[in-house]
Amino acid sequence: MTYVLIDTTDKQSQSFLEYVKTLPFATIESTDNVTTLKAIEQAKKGKTTKHKNAKELIAFLNK
């Protein structure tokens, strides 16, 4: 599978999305996941967790 993110804030991108919806092999799924959107915003603001090495990262993820 291939995922394509489309910013639908302008008329041209909305038209493209409508065209893709007509294709028999394409499936459109909305990604309005609040948790994901919040994480993206935090990353943009630089509010992320930093780890010194991969071992610390794995330990953090396994909590």
N, C-alpha and C positions, 0 to 999 in steps of 0.2 A: 504494500500500500504506500501511497505517497500522499502527504498532507500539504495543503497549500493554505496559507493564511492570507485573507483578503481584507484590507482596510476598506470598509464600506461607507466611508464618510463622504464620498463624492458620487456624482451621478454616473460617471463612467464605470467605476468599480461595481456599483449596484447593477448596472446593465450587464456587465460581465458575469456577475453572480447569477442573474436571471437566466442568462444563456447556458451556463454550466448546469443549472437545475434541469434543463431540457435534455441533457445528454443521458442516454440510457445506462451508461456505465459509471456515472458519477453519483455519489451520495453526499448530501450536504448535512453536516452536523454542526450545531451551534456550540460554541465553547465558552459560554458565559458562566464558567466555574468561578465562584467568588474567591475560593481559596487560592486558586492559581493567579487570578488577577491581583489579589492582595500581595502575593509573593513577588510578582513582576514589579509592582509599584515599589515595594521595599528594596528590591535589587537596584532599581533605577535611582533610588535615593541613597544608595550605598549602605543600607542597613542590613548587612549580611553577616554571617558567622564565618570567621577565618580560622583555618587550622594550619598548624606548622608543617604537617606532613600527612601522607595518606593513612598512616596508622591511626592518628588522632581523628581523622575524618571518618574512617570506618567505625571506630569506637563510638563517635557521636551519632552516626546513622543507626547503629545497632541498639541504641537506648530505647 
